[in-house]
Amino acid sequence: MPLFSVPKEVAVGTAMLGVAFATGMLAGKRRPPARTRGGGEGCTLPLSPPGNPLWQYILDHSLREHPILKKLRLVFIPERSSVVLLMTLMISLGVFTGYNTLNMALVLPDNGRVIACDINEDYVKIGKPLWKEAGVEHKIDLRIKPAIQTLDELLASGEAETFDFAFIDADKESYNEYYEKCLRLIKKGGIIAIDNVLWSGRVLKPRKDDLATQSIHHLNEKLHRDARVNISMLPMGDGVTLAFKL
């Protein structure tokens, strides 16, 4: 039996919330400031108090609701919700040490597959031995090349609308292109998780010379209007948006 065993009931929320938590909280708090990877530091702003500008940004770029629904939400906000997912095929754009890739592989059935994309294998080498130790190495298809190239290859090979889940955490300037290609690869009902959507609060006032922040902010605005998906922006770590393909 593999060292790590994950019962089905544990896998229910792990693919989404585990990725969100690991990527947000772990990357935001346990890693050195993300400037070492060209990214934003972990977002630790208190988001819940009324009047917080970053909290309002989340509401403005996430919720699509009837005025009466908004009225009800302001009266009572549910503490939690859960989604049951059955997945077999996933894409991870940005591997780093492979923590999230391992997390995805653990919740997949034995015949599942994670396409793991990165352009540098230096950090991946840290996690690869643990993929084997966990007994999931055979589920992970690691591709060291530009993620756009891998996505194009998957589309060219006829894998459009076959993936259940995609996780985007690569170079921010390419976020929109990653999103569009992943949306073609994801099947209806599938999910795209996009990390760093709050970018340490810099999305509130993107500087004209800050292409990464501009790219994230523009995608946030696009997602809010995109009728092809339903979305939920999670205020954890550096912000994670879940886009559910309709």
DRENVEX-268700 format. One line per field, with one value per residue (C-alpha): residue in one letter; x, y, z. Coordinates in steps of 0.001 Angstrom, whole numbers, m for minus. Layout:
zagu: (a ...)
u: (X ...)
v: (Y ...)
w: (Z ...)
//
This chain:
zagu: (m p l f s v p k e v a v g t a m l g v a f a t g m l a g k r r p p a r t r g g g e g c t l p l s p p g n p l w q y i l d h s l r e h p i l k k l r l v f i p e r s s v v l l m t l m i s l g v f t g y n t l n m a l v l p d n g r v i a c d i n e d y v k i g k p l w k e a g v e h k i d l r i k p a i q t l d e l l a s g e a e t f d f a f i d a d k e s y n e y y e k c l r l i k k g g i i a i d n v l w s g r v l k p r k d d l a t q s i h h l n e k l h r d a r v n i s m l p m g d g v t l a f k l)
u: (0 1331 2650 m143 m3656 m6586 m10113 m12764 m14524 m11298 m10829 m14165 m12818 m9114 m8743 m10132 m9701 m6457 m4958 m6281 m5026 m1667 m1031 m2326 m1463 1661 3070 2030 3286 5903 7871 10219 8601 7576 9901 12271 9909 8881 5553 3609 4051 1372 m1777 m2489 m4847 m7878 m10583 m13808 m14350 m16779 m15064 m11880 m10971 m9542 m12680 m14763 m12513 m13310 m17043 m16796 m14889 m16598 m20285 m22977 m26200 m29746 m30270 m32530 m29833 m27382 m29834 m30103 m26309 m25831 m28312 m26836 m23539 m23189 m20147 m19195 m20227 m18921 m18694 m18295 m15990 m15000 m11837 m9455 m7553 m5872 m3449 m1071 639 3523 4958 7687 8522 5551 3424 205 1011 1325 m1898 m3738 m2247 m3267 m6968 m7021 m7943 m5117 m5724 m5828 m3263 m1830 m98 2480 4023 7122 10113 12649 13303 15561 12776 10781 13648 12847 9360 9832 11238 8144 5838 7397 7261 3546 2959 1584 4560 2854 m34 2196 3227 5925 6673 9611 8872 6818 3281 1752 3582 2222 m1338 m1080 189 m2746 m5210 m3508 m3709 m7477 m7719 m10068 m12879 m11352 m9804 m11626 m9428 m6716 m4560 m2881 121 2757 4022 1371 1752 442 m2519 m5147 m3635 m3388 m7005 m8297 m6428 m7388 m11005 m10833 m9255 m11645 m14914 m18266 m18603 m14831 m12928 m10057 m8328 m6325 m3832 m2537 m5626 m5222 m1444 m846 m3460 m1659 m4709 m6442 m4210 m2197 755 1074 4626 3622 2658 2072 m445 m2102 m2500 m4051 m6412 m7557 m8238 m10182 m12368 m12778 m13764 m16398 m18077 m17331 m20639 m18781 m18076 m19419 m16804 m15904 m12976 m11595 m9933 m7246 m3503 m2896 m6377 m7673 m10478 m12411 m14007 m16623 m17109 m20741)
v: (0 3500 5534 8072 6627 8935 7606 8817 10947 12862 13448 15254 18750 18193 18758 22283 23424 21524 23206 26559 26159 24718 27299 30249 29617 27557 29748 32903 32058 29315 30279 33211 36308 35302 37816 34829 33485 36825 36795 38480 38022 36128 38138 38359 41340 40940 40637 40252 43703 45906 48625 46687 47659 44243 42508 44860 44050 40360 41075 43300 40685 37525 37815 37924 38175 39479 42470 40351 37678 40360 41498 37949 37492 40604 39257 35752 34492 30668 29436 26741 24769 21607 20219 16548 15965 12855 13574 11589 14150 17344 20039 21950 25032 25801 22933 24485 21721 19614 19996 20750 18200 15532 16760 16328 12900 11634 12281 10746 7121 4804 5418 9197 11565 14981 16944 18930 21890 23861 25375 24580 21207 22488 22783 19878 17555 18235 16769 13995 11411 11938 11341 7896 7391 8216 5625 8164 8785 6902 9393 12435 13404 16045 18264 20666 23203 26407 25706 27302 24733 21865 23238 23616 20037 18744 20631 19454 15836 16039 16385 19371 19070 15982 17460 17782 20362 22902 24857 28060 29354 30166 33509 36126 37973 34870 34261 35194 32911 30053 30591 30552 27365 25623 26567 24698 21670 21515 19628 21159 21087 21146 23650 26048 27277 30486 31409 34814 36718 39288 39642 40985 43674 45263 44568 47456 50005 48314 50412 50961 49572 46451 44011 41087 43018 44491 40996 39566 42519 42371 38636 39217 41744 39420 36470 38548 39149 35783 34006 30766 30151 30577 31886 32100 34184 32744 35224 32851 33141 35378 34783 31862 32059 28926 29070 26390 25806 25936)
w: (0 m788 2105 1601 1305 635 1226 m1199 1370 2024 m1689 m1942 m1371 m1691 m5407 m5092 m1521 m1020 m4052 m2956 590 m346 m2996 m1052 2566 2029 m708 1077 4554 4418 1335 1313 m219 m3705 m5332 m5503 m8160 m9589 m7784 m5031 m1310 608 1131 4842 4912 7207 4577 6524 8112 6153 4198 3472 m114 m1012 264 m1885 m4863 m4378 m4286 m7362 m9354 m8192 m7395 m10074 m8184 m8292 m5956 m3740 m3509 m2434 225 1543 1481 3584 6120 6281 4847 4890 6738 4254 1211 m393 m3899 m4718 m7674 m9582 m11560 m13724 m15812 m14556 m15734 m13452 m14929 m12584 m10531 m8320 m5767 m6819 m3686 m5567 m8255 m5558 m3961 m7267 m7969 m4534 m5142 m8623 m9282 m10272 m13968 m13521 m14964 m14064 m16836 m14839 m16676 m15759 m17521 m14797 m13192 m10390 m7801 m9218 m8289 m4638 m4924 m7478 m4992 m2826 m5787 m6000 m2235 m2297 m5014 m7509 m9767 m12606 m12551 m13175 m16700 m16156 m19141 m18881 m21582 m21930 m20715 m23817 m25928 m23839 m23991 m27762 m28049 m26000 m28175 m31376 m30191 m29842 m26047 m26054 m23484 m21841 m18689 m15374 m13665 m14482 m12051 m13287 m11340 m13964 m15329 m14731 m18027 m19821 m17515 m20103 m22733 m20212 m19236 m22816 m23730 m20488 m21077 m24394 m22719 m19767 m20202 m19294 m15527 m15130 m13035 m13641 m10470 m10920 m8219 m7053 m8220 m5424 m5893 m2385 m2935 m5884 m8108 m6329 m8087 m10852 m11972 m15698 m15650 m13679 m16421 m14050 m11944 m15032 m16503 m13328 m12919 m16545 m16220 m12986 m14793 m17775 m15577 m13851 m17225 m18852 m19542 m20314 m16621 m13111 m10715 m7056 m5812 m2573 m174 1082 709 m2296 m3703 m5774 m8337 m9232 m12689 m13382 m17119 m18204)
//
